[in-house]
Amino acid sequence: MNKTWLVAKETYRREVKNWSFLLMIFAPFIVLVISFFFGMSSSSAFDDNTKVGIVSQNENLLQPLKKTKDFDMYKDKVKAEKAYQAGDINGYIVVKNNSTQLGATYYGSEGLDGDLKDELMRVLNTQQQVLNLKNAKLNNQQLKSLSQKVKFTEKTNSKKLGASDEKNLKTATFWILIFVLYFLVQTYSTIMAQDIASEKGTKIMEMIFSSMPGGNYFDGKVLGIFMEILTQLLIYALMFSGFYYLAPQITGVKETFAQVKPAIDQVLGQIISWGLVFIVLGLILYIVYAAVCGAIVTKAEDTNKAVQPLVYLTLLGLFSSMSLSNNPDSIFVIIMSYVPFLSSFLMPLRLIKGNATNLEAEISMLILVIFLVGSIWWIRKIYPSLILQTDDNGMWKNMKRALQGIKE
């Protein structure tokens, strides 16, 4: 066990010290940060270029508009025209009022933005209403009657989600897990295969196998790769946690985050599910077979070809799960939900859609576990024979010779 752990630590150390690992970890966040700040700067530039001037002496009108960033206030038309010619504002509005009616005239090269117009008209209509009431010379009782508003009451049960809401949350959580599985398989199946292939046929492997069982060495390699996967997931979890707690304090982000936070909390509450169990077992299965793909190649540069079957299986599982929404009773989907490699994609979604029972899920999981344990036992047996082969006979002939070595 000590030697297995040494192999795992060495594999892990070699992988995480690689610059490609750091790039893989932080590249998505760098892109997101750049996109965020580019969007913020573009938004600010857009906001600056779409400001509109307001020319008015009415403080009751100017006061609510001062609270927004869309309008600049001017005391006279001359200053507003000067700012317009200098490009500081996109246009300006001259508001005039007599004893009975407000009037507003817009000056600019293009029509007034619809949102700005709605905002301005809301304020103008409010002021016009005040003017109308003043001119109507109503008594207090009449004013009170006109000021009556609709009484609206909300009665909600926030403790319990409706069946439809809970189903939508489970579906959203499942798709998050599915894409995590797809991403990890696509990334680490190649990493695992290349790591194995780089050692194939070397003298040092003969020395290692003379001092420890080949199966134990295989265990160490797989364990090292899984430690790398856990490191990546842990880094992402820490970054997400940091964002989760800091977002409410960041200007320009906290408003949007406050809107999506309830959904995030509910999705996180659905993580522990059948889907998570199937995803973990499926990931282990794919990584184990990625090691076989790396062991059957003769040259390290052939590993991308060797892992293609695993890539196609993940694509088949992904697209099959997408089609389940349109055809949940398909006999193909039902059968494939019991097949290892594909059950991780299909059985959890069948449960969410109500097309499978817990008993069916348990049977599917049992099949997956038995297949996984059997695969690990089988691969540990053939692994030394595959690694020590140096003849350029092709992948399938190498596999055949390894199997013959076991029988002998």
LUMPADREN-141922 format. One record per residue (C-alpha): x, y, z. Coordinates in nm, 2 decimals. Layout:
# LUMPADREN-141922
       xx       yy       zz
        X        Y        Z
...
END
This chain:
# LUMPADREN-141922
       xx       yy       zz
     0.00     0.00     0.00
     0.29     0.24     0.07
     0.43     0.19    -0.28
     0.09     0.25    -0.43
     0.06     0.57    -0.24
     0.41     0.67    -0.36
     0.30     0.62    -0.72
    -0.01     0.82    -0.66
     0.18     1.11    -0.50
     0.44     1.12    -0.78
     0.17     1.11    -1.05
    -0.02     1.39    -0.87
     0.29     1.60    -0.82
     0.40     1.57    -1.18
     0.06     1.67    -1.32
    -0.02     1.96    -1.09
     0.32     2.12    -1.14
     0.26     2.13    -1.51
     0.18     2.47    -1.65
    -0.10     2.32    -1.86
    -0.28     2.22    -1.54
    -0.27     2.58    -1.41
    -0.38     2.71    -1.75
    -0.67     2.46    -1.75
    -0.78     2.57    -1.40
    -0.76     2.95    -1.44
    -0.82     3.00    -1.82
    -1.21     2.99    -1.78
    -1.20     3.24    -1.49
    -0.96     3.47    -1.68
    -1.19     3.48    -1.98
    -1.49     3.54    -1.75
    -1.32     3.83    -1.57
    -1.20     3.99    -1.90
    -1.55     3.95    -2.04
    -1.71     4.10    -1.72
    -1.48     4.41    -1.72
    -1.51     4.45    -2.09
    -1.89     4.44    -2.06
    -1.88     4.69    -1.77
    -1.66     4.93    -1.96
    -1.88     4.90    -2.27
    -2.19     4.95    -2.06
    -2.04     5.26    -1.90
    -1.93     5.40    -2.23
    -2.28     5.33    -2.37
    -2.44     5.50    -2.07
    -2.22     5.80    -2.11
    -2.30     5.83    -2.48
    -2.68     5.80    -2.43
    -2.72     6.07    -2.16
    -2.99     6.33    -2.23
    -3.00     6.68    -2.10
    -3.30     6.83    -1.93
    -3.37     7.20    -1.94
    -3.62     7.31    -1.68
    -3.67     7.55    -1.38
    -3.91     7.31    -1.21
    -3.74     7.16    -0.91
    -4.02     6.91    -0.85
    -3.95     6.78    -1.20
    -3.57     6.78    -1.17
    -3.55     6.61    -0.83
    -3.66     6.26    -0.93
    -3.45     6.28    -1.25
    -3.14     6.37    -1.06
    -3.15     6.03    -0.89
    -3.08     5.86    -1.23
    -2.76     5.85    -1.43
    -2.95     5.90    -1.76
    -3.01     6.27    -1.74
    -2.80     6.58    -1.70
    -2.96     6.90    -1.57
    -2.92     7.24    -1.73
    -3.07     7.57    -1.63
    -3.10     7.71    -1.98
    -3.11     7.59    -2.34
    -2.79     7.76    -2.44
    -2.58     7.55    -2.21
    -2.76     7.23    -2.31
    -2.70     7.31    -2.68
    -2.33     7.37    -2.61
    -2.30     7.03    -2.43
    -2.48     6.86    -2.72
    -2.25     7.01    -2.98
    -1.95     6.90    -2.77
    -2.08     6.54    -2.76
    -2.13     6.53    -2.38
    -2.50     6.44    -2.43
    -2.69     6.27    -2.70
    -2.96     6.53    -2.70
    -3.16     6.75    -2.47
    -3.52     6.81    -2.37
    -3.67     7.15    -2.30
    -3.96     7.13    -2.05
    -4.20     7.42    -2.04
    -4.50     7.46    -1.82
    -4.79     7.71    -1.80
    -5.06     7.72    -1.55
    -5.25     7.42    -1.69
    -5.01     7.19    -1.89
    -4.66     7.07    -1.92
    -4.48     7.06    -2.25
    -4.16     6.88    -2.35
    -3.96     6.92    -2.67
    -3.66     6.69    -2.76
    -3.37     6.81    -2.97
    -3.12     6.56    -3.11
    -2.99     6.39    -3.42
    -3.18     6.06    -3.35
    -3.50     5.97    -3.18
    -3.51     5.95    -2.80
    -3.43     5.61    -2.66
    -3.75     5.42    -2.57
    -3.65     5.35    -2.21
    -3.55     5.70    -2.14
    -3.87     5.83    -2.29
    -4.08     5.60    -2.07
    -3.88     5.72    -1.76
    -3.92     6.08    -1.85
    -4.29     6.05    -1.93
    -4.36     5.88    -1.60
    -4.21     6.18    -1.42
    -4.39     6.43    -1.64
    -4.72     6.26    -1.60
    -4.68     6.26    -1.23
    -4.62     6.63    -1.23
    -4.91     6.69    -1.47
    -5.14     6.50    -1.24
    -5.03     6.73    -0.95
    -5.10     7.03    -1.17
    -5.44     6.89    -1.27
    -5.54     6.84    -0.91
    -5.43     7.19    -0.82
    -5.63     7.34    -1.10
    -5.94     7.13    -1.02
    -5.97     7.31    -0.68
    -6.10     7.00    -0.50
    -6.18     6.98    -0.13
    -5.99     6.75     0.10
    -6.26     6.48     0.09
    -6.25     6.47    -0.29
    -5.87     6.46    -0.29
    -5.87     6.17    -0.05
    -6.11     5.98    -0.27
    -5.90     6.04    -0.58
    -5.59     5.92    -0.39
    -5.73     5.58    -0.31
    -5.51     5.29    -0.43
    -5.56     4.92    -0.50
    -5.51     4.70    -0.20
    -5.28     4.41    -0.30
    -5.18     4.13    -0.06
    -4.94     3.84    -0.13
    -4.98     3.51     0.06
    -4.70     3.26    -0.02
    -4.58     2.93     0.12
    -4.20     2.97     0.09
    -4.13     2.66     0.29
    -4.25     2.41     0.03
    -4.17     2.41    -0.34
    -4.44     2.31    -0.58
    -4.39     1.98    -0.77
    -4.32     2.16    -1.09
    -4.06     2.39    -0.93
    -3.89     2.10    -0.75
    -3.87     1.91    -1.08
    -3.72     2.21    -1.26
    -3.46     2.25    -0.99
    -3.37     1.88    -1.01
    -3.34     1.90    -1.38
    -3.12     2.21    -1.37
    -2.89     2.04    -1.11
    -2.87     1.73    -1.32
    -2.76     1.92    -1.63
    -2.49     2.10    -1.42
    -2.36     1.76    -1.31
    -2.39     1.61    -1.66
    -2.18     1.89    -1.81
    -1.92     1.86    -1.53
    -1.90     1.48    -1.61
    -1.86     1.55    -1.98
    -1.59     1.82    -1.92
    -1.40     1.60    -1.68
    -1.41     1.29    -1.90
    -1.31     1.49    -2.21
    -1.02     1.64    -2.02
    -0.89     1.37    -1.80
    -0.93     1.07    -2.02
    -0.67     1.22    -2.25
    -0.45     1.32    -1.95
    -0.47     0.97    -1.81
    -0.40     0.80    -2.14
    -0.10     1.02    -2.22
     0.05     0.97    -1.87
     0.02     0.59    -1.91
     0.14     0.59    -2.27
     0.45     0.80    -2.19
     0.58     0.52    -1.96
     0.50     0.23    -2.19
     0.79     0.00    -2.28
     1.05     0.19    -2.08
     1.32     0.01    -1.88
     1.21     0.18    -1.57
     0.87     0.01    -1.59
     1.05    -0.33    -1.59
     1.23    -0.23    -1.27
     0.91    -0.10    -1.11
     0.72    -0.42    -1.19
     1.00    -0.62    -1.04
     0.96    -0.45    -0.71
     0.58    -0.41    -0.69
     0.27    -0.58    -0.85
     0.16    -0.42    -1.17
    -0.20    -0.40    -1.04
    -0.09    -0.19    -0.75
     0.10     0.05    -0.98
    -0.22     0.09    -1.18
    -0.41     0.17    -0.86
    -0.15     0.44    -0.78
    -0.18     0.60    -1.13
    -0.56     0.61    -1.12
    -0.55     0.75    -0.76
    -0.30     1.02    -0.86
    -0.53     1.14    -1.15
    -0.83     1.14    -0.92
    -0.63     1.35    -0.67
    -0.57     1.60    -0.96
    -0.94     1.60    -1.04
    -1.03     1.66    -0.68
    -0.78     1.95    -0.66
    -0.94     2.12    -0.96
    -1.29     2.08    -0.82
    -1.17     2.21    -0.48
    -1.02     2.52    -0.64
    -1.34     2.58    -0.83
    -1.55     2.53    -0.51
    -1.33     2.78    -0.32
    -1.35     3.03    -0.60
    -1.73     2.99    -0.61
    -1.76     3.03    -0.23
    -1.55     3.34    -0.24
    -1.77     3.49    -0.52
    -2.08     3.38    -0.33
    -1.99     3.57    -0.02
    -1.82     3.87    -0.19
    -2.08     3.93    -0.47
    -2.33     4.11    -0.23
    -2.06     4.36    -0.16
    -1.95     4.44    -0.52
    -2.11     4.74    -0.68
    -2.27     4.66    -1.02
    -2.29     4.29    -0.93
    -2.49     4.27    -0.61
    -2.82     4.37    -0.77
    -2.80     4.09    -1.03
    -2.67     3.84    -0.77
    -2.95     3.92    -0.53
    -3.20     3.81    -0.81
    -3.03     3.48    -0.88
    -2.92     3.39    -0.53
    -3.24     3.21    -0.43
    -3.21     2.98    -0.74
    -2.84     2.91    -0.67
    -2.93     2.82    -0.31
    -3.20     2.58    -0.42
    -2.98     2.42    -0.69
    -2.71     2.36    -0.43
    -2.96     2.20    -0.21
    -3.04     1.94    -0.49
    -2.67     1.84    -0.55
    -2.69     1.54    -0.32
    -2.90     1.31    -0.53
    -2.91     1.00    -0.75
    -2.74     1.21    -1.02
    -2.43     1.27    -0.81
    -2.39     0.90    -0.73
    -2.42     0.80    -1.10
    -2.18     1.09    -1.20
    -1.91     0.98    -0.96
    -1.93     0.61    -1.06
    -1.94     0.70    -1.42
    -1.63     0.93    -1.39
    -1.44     0.65    -1.22
    -1.53     0.41    -1.50
    -1.42     0.64    -1.77
    -1.09     0.72    -1.61
    -1.02     0.35    -1.55
    -1.08     0.27    -1.92
    -0.87     0.58    -2.02
    -0.58     0.40    -1.86
    -0.64     0.10    -2.08
    -0.65     0.33    -2.39
    -0.31     0.47    -2.29
    -0.17     0.12    -2.23
    -0.26    -0.03    -2.56
    -0.10     0.23    -2.78
     0.26     0.18    -2.90
     0.34     0.55    -2.94
     0.23     0.83    -2.70
     0.12     1.05    -2.99
    -0.15     0.78    -3.07
    -0.33     0.84    -2.74
    -0.59     1.08    -2.89
    -0.69     0.81    -3.13
    -0.71     0.55    -2.85
    -0.95     0.76    -2.63
    -1.19     0.83    -2.92
    -1.42     0.55    -2.82
    -1.46     0.71    -2.47
    -1.52     1.05    -2.63
    -1.79     0.90    -2.86
    -1.96     0.72    -2.56
    -1.98     1.05    -2.37
    -2.13     1.23    -2.67
    -2.38     0.94    -2.71
    -2.48     0.97    -2.35
    -2.50     1.35    -2.37
    -2.72     1.36    -2.68
    -2.93     1.07    -2.56
    -3.01     1.25    -2.24
    -3.10     1.56    -2.44
    -3.34     1.36    -2.66
    -3.51     1.21    -2.35
    -3.70     1.53    -2.30
    -3.87     1.49    -2.63
    -3.92     1.11    -2.62
    -3.91     0.99    -2.26
    -4.07     0.65    -2.33
    -3.81     0.55    -2.60
    -3.72     0.19    -2.57
    -3.36     0.29    -2.67
    -3.33     0.53    -2.38
    -3.48     0.27    -2.13
    -3.24     0.00    -2.23
    -2.94     0.24    -2.24
    -3.02     0.36    -1.89
    -2.90     0.02    -1.76
    -2.58     0.01    -1.97
    -2.26     0.11    -1.80
    -2.09     0.42    -1.95
    -2.44     0.55    -2.05
    -2.65     0.49    -1.74
    -2.48     0.79    -1.57
    -2.63     1.01    -1.83
    -2.98     0.86    -1.86
    -3.10     0.69    -1.54
    -3.10     1.01    -1.32
    -3.29     1.20    -1.59
    -3.54     0.92    -1.62
    -3.60     0.95    -1.24
    -3.65     1.32    -1.27
    -3.90     1.28    -1.56
    -4.09     1.02    -1.36
    -4.01     0.74    -1.61
    -3.82     0.53    -1.36
    -3.86     0.41    -1.00
    -3.61     0.40    -0.72
    -3.59     0.03    -0.77
    -3.50     0.07    -1.13
    -3.23     0.32    -1.03
    -3.09     0.08    -0.77
    -3.08    -0.20    -1.03
    -2.90     0.03    -1.28
    -2.65     0.14    -1.01
    -2.59    -0.22    -0.90
    -2.51    -0.32    -1.26
    -2.27    -0.02    -1.29
    -2.09    -0.10    -0.96
    -2.05    -0.47    -1.06
    -1.92    -0.37    -1.40
    -1.68    -0.12    -1.25
    -1.54    -0.36    -0.99
    -1.51    -0.63    -1.25
    -1.34    -0.39    -1.49
    -1.09    -0.28    -1.23
    -1.01    -0.64    -1.14
    -0.97    -0.73    -1.51
    -0.75    -0.43    -1.60
    -0.52    -0.48    -1.30
    -0.46    -0.83    -1.44
    -0.37    -0.72    -1.80
    -0.21    -0.39    -1.71
     0.15    -0.52    -1.67
     0.13    -0.72    -2.00
     0.01    -0.41    -2.18
     0.27    -0.17    -2.04
     0.57    -0.40    -2.11
     0.48    -0.45    -2.48
     0.71    -0.27    -2.72
     0.61    -0.42    -3.05
     0.43    -0.20    -3.30
     0.14    -0.44    -3.37
    -0.14    -0.19    -3.33
    -0.38    -0.13    -3.04
    -0.61    -0.43    -3.08
    -0.33    -0.68    -3.13
    -0.16    -0.55    -2.82
    -0.48    -0.61    -2.63
    -0.51    -0.96    -2.77
    -0.16    -1.05    -2.67
    -0.22    -0.91    -2.32
    -0.53    -1.13    -2.28
    -0.33    -1.43    -2.41
    -0.06    -1.36    -2.15
    -0.32    -1.39    -1.87
    -0.45    -1.73    -1.99
    -0.10    -1.86    -2.00
END
